[in-house]
Amino acid sequence: MAIVIDADKHILGRLSTNIAKRILNGEEVIVVNAEKAIITGDRQVIFNKYLDKYHRGKQTSGPFFPKRADLILKKTVRGMIPFMHPRGREAYRRVRVYVGIPKELESAKLEKIESAMTLWTDKYVTLGEVAERLGSRVR
């Protein structure tokens, strides 16, 4: 059975490290409400950082960076596992990320990670706002 994590008001990096540890241990993880995850820092600095990542490379050869909030979260988790090795590839297949809550998971028990919810500043941006700034229509 998969663990369902609600990303609402969770700090992106702390949430991603927790997910990475779990999938490397063999657990299946489903993340819902990816657009409500939080990135701490100055708004303009965060927007510029993600815009630079998105516009890096060539349109035909990459490197490619996603626009959608669910794919940005999944790419963040990917950066925290040994993706270029078979163990990392297998672990990456065990994580699924959704914007909002799909109908089949509405009745599931949603887990919160307390260590990823400690917000000590009022300077933050949601992942949905970053995705919207990158041009995503899925929020």
DRENFI-635846 format. One record per residue: x, y, z of N, C-alpha, C in turn; residue number from 0; residue in one letter. Coordinates in steps of 0.1 Angstrom, whole numbers, plus 5000, padded with zeros to 4 digits. Example, Ala and Ser with C-alpha at 12.3 -4.5 7.8 and 13.67 -1.06 7.14 Angstrom:
<recs>
  n.xx  n.yy  n.zz  ca.xx  ca.yy  ca.zz  c.xx  c.yy  c.zz    i  aa
  5132  4943  5078   5123   4955   5078  5132  4967  5078    0   a
  5128  4978  5071   5137   4989   5071  5129  5000  5079    1   s
</recs>
This chain:
<recs>
  n.xx  n.yy  n.zz  ca.xx  ca.yy  ca.zz  c.xx  c.yy  c.zz    i  aa
  5008  4988  5000   5000   5000   5000  5009  5012  5000    0   m
  5005  5022  4992   5013   5034   4991  5009  5044  5002    1   a
  5019  5052  5005   5017   5063   5015  5013  5076  5007    2   i
  5002  5082  5012   4997   5094   5005  5001  5106  5014    3   v
  5009  5115  5008   5013   5127   5015  5007  5140  5010    4   i
  5001  5148  5018   4995   5161   5014  5006  5171  5015    5   d
  5010  5178  5004   5021   5187   5003  5017  5201  5007    6   a
  5004  5203  5012   4999   5216   5016  5007  5222  5027    7   d
  5013  5234  5026   5021   5241   5036  5034  5233  5040    8   k
  5039  5225  5031   5052   5218   5034  5063  5225  5026    9   h
  5074  5226  5032   5086   5233   5026  5091  5223  5016   10   i
  5094  5227  5003   5097   5219   4992  5109  5210  4995   11   l
  5120  5216  4999   5132   5208   5001  5131  5198  5012   12   g
  5125  5201  5023   5124   5192   5034  5114  5181  5030   13   r
  5104  5184  5023   5094   5174   5018  5101  5164  5009   14   l
  5109  5170  5000   5116   5162   4989  5126  5152  4996   15   s
  5133  5157  5006   5143   5148   5012  5136  5136  5019   16   t
  5125  5139  5025   5117   5129   5032  5112  5118  5022   17   n
  5107  5123  5010   5102   5114   5000  5113  5106  4994   18   i
  5125  5113  4992   5136   5105   4986  5141  5094  4995   19   a
  5141  5096  5008   5145   5086   5018  5136  5074  5017   20   k
  5123  5078  5017   5112   5067   5017  5113  5059  5004   21   r
  5114  5065  4992   5114   5057   4980  5127  5049  4979   22   i
  5138  5054  4984   5150   5046   4984  5149  5034  4993   23   l
  5141  5035  5003   5139   5023   5012  5128  5013  5007   24   n
  5123  5016  4995   5113   5007   4989  5099  5010  4991   25   g
  5095  5021  4997   5081   5025   4999  5076  5032  4986   26   e
  5063  5030  4984   5056   5037   4973  5050  5050  4979   27   e
  5053  5061  4973   5048   5074   4978  5040  5081  4968   28   v
  5028  5086  4972   5020   5095   4964  5019  5108  4970   29   i
  5021  5119  4963   5021   5132   4968  5009  5140  4961   30   v
  5000  5145  4969   4989   5153   4964  4990  5168  4968   31   v
  4983  5176  4961   4984   5191   4963  4998  5196  4962   32   n
  5005  5192  4951   5018   5197   4949  5019  5212  4947   33   a
  5009  5218  4942   5009   5233   4939  5009  5241  4952   34   e
  5006  5234  4963   5005   5242   4976  5018  5240  4984   35   k
  5028  5234  4979   5041   5233   4985  5048  5247  4985   36   a
  5056  5249  4995   5062   5262   4997  5077  5262  4995   37   i
  5082  5273  4988   5096   5276   4986  5099  5288  4994   38   i
  5108  5287  5004   5111   5299   5012  5122  5308  5005   39   t
  5121  5321  5008   5130   5330   5002  5123  5342  4996   40   g
  5130  5351  4991   5125   5363   4984  5118  5360  4971   41   d
  5106  5365  4969   5098   5362   4958  5105  5363  4944   42   r
  5111  5375  4942   5118   5378   4930  5130  5369  4927   43   q
  5137  5366  4938   5149   5357   4937  5144  5343  4932   44   v
  5134  5338  4939   5129   5325   4935  5124  5325  4921   45   i
  5116  5335  4917   5110   5335   4903  5122  5336  4893   46   f
  5132  5344  4896   5143   5345   4887  5151  5332  4886   47   n
  5153  5325  4897   5160   5313   4897  5153  5302  4889   48   k
  5140  5301  4890   5133   5291   4883  5132  5295  4868   49   y
  5130  5308  4865   5130   5312   4851  5144  5309  4844   50   l
  5155  5311  4852   5168   5308   4846  5169  5293  4843   51   d
  5164  5285  4852   5165   5270   4850  5156  5267  4838   52   k
  5145  5273  4837   5136   5269   4826  5142  5274  4812   53   y
  5148  5285  4811   5153   5290   4799  5167  5286  4796   54   h
  5173  5278  4804   5187   5273   4802  5187  5263  4790   55   r
  5197  5263  4782   5199   5253   4772  5191  5257  4759   56   g
  5191  5247  4750   5184   5250   4737  5171  5243  4736   57   k
  5162  5248  4728   5149   5242   4727  5149  5228  4722   58   q
  5158  5225  4713   5159   5212   4707  5167  5201  4715   59   t
  5177  5206  4722   5186   5196   4729  5186  5197  4744   60   s
  5179  5207  4750   5178   5207   4764  5190  5214  4771   61   g
  5192  5213  4784   5184   5206   4794  5170  5211  4795   62   p
  5161  5203  4797   5147   5206   4798  5143  5207  4813   63   f
  5135  5217  4816   5130   5219   4830  5115  5221  4829   64   f
  5107  5214  4838   5093   5214   4837  5086  5227  4841   65   p
  5074  5230  4836   5066   5241   4839  5056  5238  4850   66   k
  5051  5226  4850   5040   5222   4859  5045  5220  4873   67   r
  5037  5223  4883   5040   5222   4897  5043  5208  4901   68   a
  5035  5198  4897   5038   5184   4900  5051  5179  4895   69   d
  5054  5183  4883   5067   5179   4877  5079  5186  4883   70   l
  5078  5198  4887   5088   5205   4894  5092  5198  4907   71   i
  5081  5194  4915   5083   5187   4927  5090  5173  4925   72   l
  5085  5166  4914   5091   5153   4911  5106  5155  4907   73   k
  5109  5165  4899   5123   5168   4895  5132  5171  4907   74   k
  5126  5178  4917   5133   5181   4930  5137  5168  4937   75   t
  5127  5159  4938   5130   5146   4944  5140  5138  4936   76   v
  5140  5139  4923   5149   5132   4914  5164  5136  4917   77   r
  5165  5149  4920   5179   5155   4923  5184  5150  4936   78   g
  5176  5143  4944   5181   5139   4957  5183  5124  4958   79   m
  5182  5117  4947   5184   5103   4946  5195  5100  4936   80   i
  5201  5088  4936   5211   5085   4926  5204  5080  4913   81   p
  5199  5090  4906   5190   5087   4894  5198  5080  4883   82   f
  5210  5082  4881   5218   5076   4870  5222  5061  4873   83   m
  5218  5056  4884   5221   5042   4888  5208  5034  4888   84   h
  5208  5021  4886   5196   5013   4886  5188  5015  4899   85   p
  5194  5015  4910   5187   5017   4923  5179  5030  4923   86   r
  5185  5041  4918   5178   5053   4918  5166  5053  4908   87   g
  5169  5047  4896   5158   5047   4886  5146  5039  4891   88   r
  5149  5028  4898   5138   5020   4904  5130  5028  4915   89   e
  5138  5035  4923   5131   5043   4933  5123  5054  4927   90   a
  5128  5060  4917   5120   5071   4910  5107  5067  4905   91   y
  5106  5054  4901   5093   5049   4896  5083  5047  4907   92   r
  5087  5047  4920   5078   5045   4931  5072  5058  4936   93   r
  5075  5070  4930   5069   5082   4934  5059  5087  4923   94   v
  5047  5092  4928   5037   5098   4919  5033  5111  4926   95   r
  5032  5121  4917   5029   5135   4923  5017  5140  4915   96   v
  5007  5146  4922   4995   5151   4916  4993  5166  4920   97   y
  4987  5174  4911   4982   5187   4914  4967  5185  4919   98   v
  4964  5189  4931   4951   5187   4937  4950  5173  4942   99   g
  4938  5168  4945   4936   5154   4949  4927  5147  4939  100   i
  4933  5136  4933   4925   5128   4924  4913  5121  4931  101   p
  4903  5118  4923   4891   5112   4929  4893  5099  4936  102   k
  4902  5091  4930   4905   5078   4936  4912  5079  4950  103   e
  4918  5091  4953   4925   5093   4965  4918  5102  4975  104   l
  4906  5106  4972   4898   5115   4981  4895  5108  4995  105   e
  4893  5095  4995   4890   5088   5007  4902  5083  5015  106   s
  4914  5085  5009   4927   5080   5015  4931  5089  5026  107   a
  4938  5083  5036   4943   5090   5048  4955  5098  5043  108   k
  4954  5111  5045   4966   5120   5040  4975  5122  5052  109   l
  4988  5120  5049   4998   5121   5059  5005  5134  5058  110   e
  5008  5140  5070   5015   5153   5071  5029  5150  5077  111   k
  5039  5157  5072   5053   5155   5077  5056  5168  5086  112   i
  5056  5166  5099   5058   5177   5108  5071  5185  5106  113   e
  5082  5177  5103   5095   5183   5102  5096  5192  5089  114   s
  5087  5190  5080   5087   5197   5067  5077  5209  5068  115   a
  5070  5211  5079   5060   5221   5080  5065  5233  5089  116   m
  5077  5233  5094   5081   5243   5103  5085  5255  5094  117   t
  5077  5265  5094   5079   5278   5086  5083  5289  5096  118   l
  5095  5294  5094   5101   5304   5103  5101  5318  5097  119   w
  5096  5319  5085   5097   5332   5078  5084  5335  5071  120   t
  5082  5348  5068   5070   5352   5061  5073  5354  5046  121   d
  5086  5351  5042   5090   5352   5028  5089  5339  5022  122   k
  5079  5336  5014   5078   5324   5007  5069  5325  4995  123   y
  5070  5315  4986   5062   5314   4974  5057  5300  4973  124   v
  5045  5298  4968   5040   5285   4966  5045  5280  4952  125   t
  5045  5267  4951   5050   5261   4939  5040  5263  4927  126   l
  5027  5265  4931   5017   5269   4921  5020  5283  4915  127   g
  5025  5292  4923   5028   5305   4918  5040  5305  4909  128   e
  5050  5297  4912   5062   5295   4904  5058  5289  4890  129   v
  5050  5279  4891   5045   5272   4879  5037  5282  4870  130   a
  5029  5290  4876   5021   5300   4868  5031  5310  4862  131   e
  5041  5314  4869   5051   5324   4864  5059  5317  4852  132   r
  5061  5304  4852   5068   5297   4841  5059  5295  4829  133   l
  5046  5297  4831   5037   5296   4819  5028  5284  4820  134   g
  5027  5277  4831   5019   5265   4832  5004  5270  4834  135   s
  4995  5262  4827   4981   5265   4828  4975  5256  4838  136   r
  4982  5246  4843   4977   5236   4853  4982  5241  4866  137   v
  4972  5245  4875   4976   5250   4888  4969  5243  4899  138   r
</recs>
